[in-house]
Amino acid sequence: MAYSGWSAPNAVLLSRLDPAGAALFSSVADLCLPFSGCSLSSEDEIFSDGIRSETNPMEPEKKSAPVLEHPHTFDPTYGYDWDRLLAVPSPEGPADFAEFWRTTYAQARQVPLQITRRQIPSPHADFDLYEIAFNSLDGVRIGGWLTVPHQVRPEAGGWVVGHGYGGREAPVFDLPGHPVIPDTSSRHVLHGIASRETYVHRGCAADIWGAASALIELFPETATGLRYHGGSFGGGIGALALPWDDRFGRSFLDIPSFGNHPLRVQLPCVGSGEFVRYHHRQHPKVLEVLAYFDAATAARHMRQSVFVAAALFDPAVPPPGQFAVYNALPSPKGLYVRSTAHFESRFAEPEGRELHGLLTRWFS
């Protein structure tokens, strides 16, 4: 289902490509254009159970994690109740955190895109579909899909949409490589982790900026209404990328990863963080590198208005890290609390519908 009132060049699924063009790792994002532009609110819009507190609009309604049977050897709530989750701090980060990212952004913007686009059959009657590729930081070629609605308003704006590990097998129509880069989350999350200049997440953030540049070059009208939408891996990478790129307006981070690394390495999980935990046990100084790639630290520098969906029960992305990203964001911001994430439960479908409606309001 599409967010009501949206019509846009919709999704570019970006994948790291090898020289032959085979997708090795879906690393970044989709691009989209909605009907109407974003407007900013002067106050937080915080939702839980889809209900905004009328007595205090800055105070979310309390929500408890469900008690669920699961196969894990650890508690996917990590013992954090509502009050503890909203108190999870963000690391201050290195003194040159902002300088590092502003320099990376400037370097990425200097890369000639050399965009290629080829139309392919579209499975959706209302959209044209293209394969697209462009250059990104460190000589990496990014490829994916671009979907363009048949009816586009010039003031519509655009979307860059990030996704989780494993990428996406098809383009998205329903919104609010490099040969040495591994194609599995367990290896990808450790790739180049020996230094901040070589760590793969630096390039992934640059790919978000490149996606925005590609969309704006192809559709200049999107420059005045550019938004970001990313979930899990894409939520964390979005938090790293957005503060330094003022082309983006209102954005959505869904169950964002990579928040508060010093805490994450203490929490077992079934996601990519578990491989970082193991690596940290062997190489404790890796936290010095990860400090530059902490989504919660980056969130402290956010200038855009951001809506976050965070989960109370999540075996793959520990909830304390998700809430650390939200807690660090300056206002205006929004919060929706999922009962579960990365776990099949009866809550997923009704909460998904509820969140969909809230995002329609948030982006209208």
C-alpha positions as CSV (number, residue, x, y, z in Angstrom):
1,M,0.0,0.0,0.0
2,A,1.3,3.4,-0.9
3,Y,1.3,6.4,1.4
4,S,-1.7,8.5,0.4
5,G,-0.9,11.4,-1.8
6,W,2.5,10.2,-3.1
7,S,3.6,10.1,-6.7
8,A,7.3,10.0,-7.3
9,P,10.2,8.5,-9.2
10,N,10.1,5.9,-6.5
11,A,12.8,3.4,-5.8
12,V,16.4,3.0,-6.7
13,L,17.8,-0.1,-5.0
14,L,21.5,0.4,-4.8
15,S,23.9,-2.5,-5.0
16,R,27.7,-2.7,-5.0
17,L,28.7,-4.1,-8.4
18,D,31.7,-6.0,-9.7
19,P,33.1,-4.9,-13.1
20,A,30.9,-7.4,-14.9
21,G,27.8,-5.8,-13.3
22,A,26.8,-8.7,-11.0
23,A,25.2,-7.4,-7.8
24,L,27.4,-8.5,-4.9
25,F,25.8,-6.6,-2.0
26,S,22.8,-4.4,-1.8
27,S,24.4,-1.8,0.2
28,V,22.3,1.3,0.4
29,A,19.1,2.7,-0.8
30,D,16.0,3.3,-3.0
31,L,15.1,6.7,-4.5
32,C,11.6,8.0,-4.6
33,L,9.4,11.1,-5.4
34,P,6.2,11.8,-3.5
35,F,3.2,14.0,-4.3
36,S,3.8,16.8,-1.8
37,G,6.7,18.4,0.0
38,C,7.7,18.1,3.6
39,S,6.7,20.6,6.3
40,L,8.5,20.9,9.6
41,S,6.8,21.0,13.0
42,S,8.1,23.1,15.9
43,E,7.5,20.4,18.4
44,D,8.1,16.7,18.8
45,E,5.4,14.3,17.5
46,I,5.9,11.2,19.6
47,F,3.6,8.2,19.1
48,S,3.2,4.9,20.9
49,D,0.3,2.6,20.1
50,G,-0.5,5.2,17.4
51,I,-1.6,7.6,20.1
52,R,-0.1,11.0,20.8
53,S,-0.3,12.1,24.4
54,E,-2.8,14.9,24.6
55,T,-1.8,16.0,28.1
56,N,1.9,16.5,27.0
57,P,2.7,16.2,23.4
58,M,6.4,15.7,24.2
59,E,5.7,12.7,26.4
60,P,5.1,9.3,24.6
61,E,2.6,6.8,26.0
62,K,4.2,4.0,28.0
63,K,4.3,0.6,26.3
64,S,5.5,-2.7,27.7
65,A,7.3,-5.4,25.7
66,P,5.2,-8.5,25.0
67,V,6.1,-11.8,26.7
68,L,6.8,-14.2,23.8
69,E,8.2,-17.6,23.4
70,H,11.4,-17.6,21.4
71,P,14.3,-19.9,20.5
72,H,17.1,-17.5,21.7
73,T,19.5,-18.1,24.6
74,F,19.2,-14.4,25.6
75,D,16.3,-12.1,26.3
76,P,15.6,-10.0,23.2
77,T,14.3,-7.2,25.5
78,Y,17.7,-7.2,27.2
79,G,15.9,-6.4,30.5
80,Y,15.2,-2.8,29.4
81,D,11.8,-1.4,30.4
82,W,10.2,1.8,29.0
83,D,12.0,4.2,31.4
84,R,15.4,2.5,30.9
85,L,15.0,2.6,27.1
86,L,14.3,6.3,27.0
87,A,17.3,6.9,29.2
88,V,19.9,5.1,27.0
89,P,22.6,7.7,26.3
90,S,24.6,8.3,23.1
91,P,28.4,8.3,23.2
92,E,29.8,11.8,22.8
93,G,32.2,10.5,20.2
94,P,35.7,11.5,19.2
95,A,36.6,15.2,19.2
96,D,37.0,15.2,15.4
97,F,33.8,13.1,14.7
98,A,32.0,15.9,12.8
99,E,35.2,16.9,11.0
100,F,35.7,13.4,9.8
101,W,32.2,13.1,8.4
102,R,32.2,16.6,6.8
103,T,35.4,15.7,5.1
104,T,34.0,12.4,3.9
105,Y,30.9,14.1,2.6
106,A,33.0,16.7,0.7
107,Q,35.1,13.9,-0.8
108,A,32.0,11.9,-1.9
109,R,30.4,15.0,-3.5
110,Q,33.5,15.4,-5.7
111,V,33.1,12.0,-7.3
112,P,31.8,12.2,-10.9
113,L,28.6,10.2,-10.9
114,Q,28.7,8.9,-14.6
115,I,25.1,7.8,-14.3
116,T,23.8,5.1,-16.6
117,R,20.1,4.3,-16.9
118,R,18.3,1.5,-18.9
119,Q,14.5,1.0,-18.9
120,I,13.3,-2.5,-18.1
121,P,9.8,-4.0,-17.9
122,S,7.9,-2.7,-14.9
123,P,5.6,-5.0,-12.8
124,H,3.6,-2.0,-11.7
125,A,1.2,-0.4,-14.1
126,D,1.6,3.1,-12.7
127,F,5.4,3.2,-12.7
128,D,8.3,3.0,-15.3
129,L,11.2,1.0,-14.1
130,Y,14.9,1.5,-14.8
131,E,18.2,-0.1,-13.9
132,I,20.6,2.6,-12.8
133,A,24.3,2.8,-11.8
134,F,26.6,5.5,-10.7
135,N,30.0,6.0,-9.1
136,S,30.6,6.4,-5.4
137,L,33.5,6.9,-3.0
138,D,36.7,4.9,-3.4
139,G,35.9,3.8,-7.0
140,V,32.9,1.8,-6.1
141,R,30.1,1.5,-8.7
142,I,26.6,1.5,-7.2
143,G,23.7,-0.1,-9.1
144,G,20.0,-0.7,-8.6
145,W,16.5,0.3,-9.6
146,L,14.8,3.6,-10.3
147,T,11.0,3.7,-10.4
148,V,9.2,6.7,-11.9
149,P,5.5,7.2,-11.6
150,H,3.6,8.1,-14.7
151,Q,2.2,11.2,-13.0
152,V,4.8,13.4,-11.2
153,R,4.2,16.9,-9.8
154,P,7.2,19.1,-10.3
155,E,7.3,20.1,-6.6
156,A,7.0,16.5,-5.5
157,G,10.5,16.0,-4.1
158,G,12.2,12.7,-3.9
159,W,13.2,9.7,-1.6
160,V,16.4,7.9,-0.9
161,V,15.4,4.6,0.8
162,G,17.8,2.4,2.7
163,H,17.3,-1.2,3.5
164,G,18.6,-3.9,5.8
165,Y,21.3,-6.5,5.4
166,G,20.7,-8.9,2.5
167,G,19.4,-6.1,0.3
168,R,16.2,-6.4,-1.7
169,E,15.2,-8.7,-4.5
170,A,12.8,-6.3,-6.2
171,P,12.1,-2.6,-6.4
172,V,9.7,-0.9,-4.0
173,F,6.5,0.8,-5.1
174,D,4.8,1.4,-1.8
175,L,6.7,4.1,0.2
176,P,5.8,7.1,3.0
177,G,29.8,-3.5,-6.3
178,H,32.8,-3.8,-5.5
179,P,34.4,-7.3,-5.9
180,V,36.2,-7.2,-2.6
181,I,33.2,-6.1,-0.5
182,P,31.6,-9.2,1.1
183,D,28.0,-10.1,0.4
184,T,27.0,-11.4,3.8
185,S,26.3,-9.4,6.9
186,S,28.8,-11.4,9.0
187,R,31.7,-10.4,6.8
188,H,30.4,-7.1,5.5
189,V,30.1,-5.5,9.0
190,L,33.8,-6.3,9.6
191,H,35.1,-5.2,6.2
192,G,37.9,-2.6,6.6
193,I,37.2,-2.3,10.3
194,A,40.9,-1.8,11.1
195,S,40.7,2.0,10.4
196,R,38.1,4.7,10.0
197,E,39.2,5.5,6.5
198,T,38.7,1.9,5.3
199,Y,35.7,0.8,7.2
200,V,32.9,-0.2,4.9
201,H,30.2,1.9,6.7
202,R,32.1,5.0,5.6
203,G,31.5,4.1,1.9
204,C,27.9,3.1,2.6
205,A,27.1,6.5,4.0
206,A,28.8,8.0,0.9
207,D,26.5,5.9,-1.3
208,I,23.5,7.5,0.3
209,W,24.8,10.9,-0.7
210,G,25.6,9.6,-4.2
211,A,22.0,8.3,-4.5
212,A,20.7,11.7,-3.6
213,S,23.0,13.3,-6.2
214,A,21.9,10.8,-8.9
215,L,18.2,11.4,-8.2
216,I,18.7,15.2,-8.3
217,E,20.7,15.0,-11.5
218,L,18.0,12.9,-13.2
219,F,15.1,14.8,-11.7
220,P,16.2,18.3,-10.6
221,E,12.8,19.1,-9.1
222,T,13.5,16.6,-6.3
223,A,16.2,18.9,-4.8
224,T,13.5,20.9,-3.0
225,G,11.8,17.9,-1.3
226,L,14.4,15.2,-0.7
227,R,13.6,12.7,2.1
228,Y,15.3,9.5,3.5
229,H,13.7,6.3,4.5
230,G,15.8,3.5,5.9
231,G,15.3,0.4,8.1
232,S,17.7,-1.7,10.2
233,F,21.0,-1.5,8.5
234,G,19.6,1.3,6.3
235,G,18.3,3.1,9.5
236,G,21.8,3.1,11.0
237,I,23.6,4.1,7.8
238,G,20.9,6.8,7.3
239,A,21.7,8.2,10.8
240,L,25.4,8.4,9.9
241,A,24.7,10.1,6.5
242,L,21.9,12.6,7.1
243,P,23.5,15.1,9.5
244,W,26.1,16.2,6.9
245,D,23.8,16.5,3.9
246,D,21.4,19.5,4.1
247,R,19.7,18.4,0.9
248,F,17.5,16.0,2.9
249,G,14.4,17.2,4.7
250,R,12.1,15.0,6.9
251,S,13.3,11.4,7.2
252,F,12.3,8.1,8.7
253,L,14.7,5.7,10.5
254,D,13.1,2.3,11.2
255,I,14.6,0.1,13.9
256,P,18.0,1.7,13.3
257,S,21.1,-0.3,13.9
258,F,24.6,0.8,15.0
259,G,23.5,2.9,18.0
260,N,25.8,3.1,21.1
261,H,28.6,0.7,20.1
262,P,30.1,0.5,23.6
263,L,26.7,-0.9,24.8
264,R,26.1,-3.0,21.7
265,V,29.3,-5.0,22.2
266,Q,27.9,-6.1,25.5
267,L,24.5,-7.3,24.2
268,P,24.2,-10.7,22.4
269,C,22.1,-10.8,19.3
270,V,21.5,-12.8,16.1
271,G,22.3,-9.8,13.8
272,S,25.6,-8.4,12.4
273,G,26.3,-7.0,15.9
274,E,27.1,-10.4,17.1
275,F,30.1,-10.6,14.8
276,V,31.2,-7.2,15.9
277,R,30.9,-8.5,19.5
278,Y,33.2,-11.4,18.8
279,H,35.7,-9.2,16.9
280,H,35.7,-6.8,19.9
281,R,36.6,-9.6,22.3
282,Q,39.7,-10.3,20.2
283,H,40.4,-6.7,19.3
284,P,39.1,-4.4,22.1
285,K,40.6,-1.3,20.4
286,V,38.1,-1.7,17.6
287,L,35.8,0.6,19.6
288,E,38.2,3.5,18.7
289,V,37.2,3.0,15.0
290,L,33.5,2.2,15.7
291,A,33.3,5.5,17.7
292,Y,33.3,7.2,14.3
293,F,30.4,5.0,13.0
294,D,28.0,5.2,16.0
295,A,24.5,6.1,14.8
296,A,23.6,7.5,18.1
297,T,26.6,9.8,18.2
298,A,25.7,11.0,14.6
299,A,22.1,11.6,15.7
300,R,23.4,14.3,18.1
301,H,24.4,16.2,15.0
302,M,21.1,15.8,13.1
303,R,19.6,19.0,11.7
304,Q,16.6,17.3,9.9
305,S,13.3,16.4,11.5
306,V,13.4,12.6,11.9
307,F,10.8,10.0,12.8
308,V,12.0,6.8,14.4
309,A,10.3,3.5,14.9
310,A,12.0,1.5,17.6
311,A,11.2,-1.9,19.0
312,L,10.8,-3.3,22.5
313,F,11.7,-6.9,21.6
314,D,14.3,-7.5,18.9
315,P,16.8,-10.3,18.8
316,A,18.8,-8.9,15.8
317,V,19.1,-5.2,16.6
318,P,19.1,-4.7,20.4
319,P,16.4,-2.2,21.4
320,P,18.7,-0.1,23.7
321,G,20.8,0.8,20.6
322,Q,17.7,1.7,18.7
323,F,16.4,4.0,21.5
324,A,19.9,5.5,21.8
325,V,19.5,6.8,18.3
326,Y,16.1,8.3,19.0
327,N,17.1,9.7,22.4
328,A,20.1,11.5,20.8
329,L,18.0,13.3,18.2
330,P,17.3,17.0,18.7
331,S,13.7,18.2,18.2
332,P,11.6,18.1,16.2
333,K,11.4,14.3,16.1
334,G,8.8,11.6,16.2
335,L,8.7,8.1,17.8
336,Y,6.6,5.0,17.1
337,V,7.2,2.0,19.4
338,R,7.0,-1.4,17.8
339,S,6.3,-4.4,20.0
340,T,8.7,-6.6,18.1
341,A,11.1,-6.4,15.2
342,H,13.2,-9.1,13.3
343,F,10.8,-11.6,14.8
344,E,7.5,-13.0,13.5
345,S,4.6,-12.1,15.8
346,R,0.9,-11.2,15.8
347,F,1.9,-7.5,16.4
348,A,3.6,-7.0,13.0
349,E,0.7,-6.5,10.7
350,P,-1.6,-4.2,12.8
351,E,1.4,-2.1,13.9
352,G,2.6,-1.9,10.4
353,R,-0.8,-0.4,9.3
354,E,-0.8,1.9,12.2
355,L,2.8,3.1,11.5
356,H,1.9,3.5,7.8
357,G,-0.9,6.0,8.7
358,L,1.4,7.9,11.1
359,L,4.1,8.3,8.5
360,T,1.5,9.6,6.0
361,R,0.8,12.4,8.5
362,W,4.4,12.9,9.3
363,F,5.4,13.4,5.6
364,S,2.3,15.4,4.6
